[in-house]
Amino acid sequence: MSLGSPNINVIHRLGGYSAGVEIELLMDNRSFSVAQIGRGMLIVDEPVSLPCQHGELILTVDGNPRRWRVTVEPSCILAIRYNAQLDEIAE
């Protein structure tokens, strides 16, 4: 296929902006990198057996952190997806 093909869209962006985003889960004095959070779940970057059920999630966008208390359902096996309850901590 060539760039002239009708099935390929070419998009040019000038002066675009991407936000710097970092999601970190703190549990039992350990830090875990989180790939995604959503309603009732969180997905960590690599399979892990989380050390406890309670922790703190920190979402930082462009240097501005927001924090949540996290409760996850325990898992006895390595996992990347966990059912979780997130409650934002008021600042």
N, C-alpha and C positions, 0 to 999 in steps of 0.2 A: 504494500500500500504506500502511496505517496501522500505528501501533505495536501495535495490537491484533491484527494479522495473525499467524497461527501460524508464518509463515516468517521472522519477525524476532525475534532474541533480544536483549533489552535487559539489559546487565550493568552494575550499579552497583558501583563500587569505592571504598571509603572508606579513606583513609590508605595508599594503595598506594605502592610503592617501585620505582623503576627505577634500575638501575646505570648509572653513567657509564662508557661504553666508548669507547676510542680505539685504532685500529690504525694504525701508521705503519711504512713500509718505508724504511730508510736505505740508499742506494746512491750511491757515488761523490760524497759530500758533498752529496747531494740528498735531499729527503724526498718520499715519495709516500703519499697517503692510501689506505688499504686498506679495502674494503667488507666482505670476507669471507675467512676462511681455513678450510681443511679439509684432509683427508688428501691430500697430494700436489698441492695447488693453492692459489693465492691469486687474489683478484679485486680489482683496483684500482678506485677510484671513477670514473676517467675514462680513456679509451684513451690509452696511452702506449707508447713504445718504451723499455724500461728500459736504462740506460746500461752495465750490466755484468751478470755472472752471479751475483755474490756480494754479500751485504749483511746487514743485521740488521733483524729485525722486532721491534717493541716493541708489546705488547698491554698497555694500561693499563685496569684495572677499578677504579673508585672511587679513583683516585690511586695504585694499587699496580701498578707495571710488572713485566712478565715479558718476557724477551728470548730470541730464537731466532736462530741463524745460518741464513741462507737461501741456497740455491742454486737459481736458476731456469734453465729451458731458454731459450736465446736466441731472440729473435724479431726479424725484420727489418721487421716491420710494426707499426703501432699495434695494441695489444690491451688487453683488460681482464682476460682470464683467462690465467694462466700456470701451467704445471706447475712445482712447486717442492718441494724437500726442505727440511724445517724440523727443526733440531736445537736443542733447548732449551739455553740457556747456564746452567749451575749457578751459583747465587749463594752 
